[in-house]
């Protein structure tokens, strides 16, 4: 993931890409690991409910591995 972002940013230095991760139940140790070691990625420490968009960070949104949070219907 970070290799793709770094490659993109090297090709497009005037419009750098930064990834913001969120979760309904953020894992504190994972949050800390990303926020202290990966410059291109920020992991929001507070819970963010993807069903409440006004609480989500601004920008393009994509849901990856999120369906385990949703009821079957």
C-alpha angles and dihedrals in degrees: 000000000000091000090058092049093046091048092049091048092051090054095041106033094160093057105036120189121228124184121218116198123201135176138184087230107026116199106231096213093049091047090052093047093054095041094051101039112029116063095189095052130064121187114203109231098209125073114269119195109212089208090063103063097179088067093051124093116266119262140053114341130207129173116221121180089349103124094088086072094058130080115249096252 
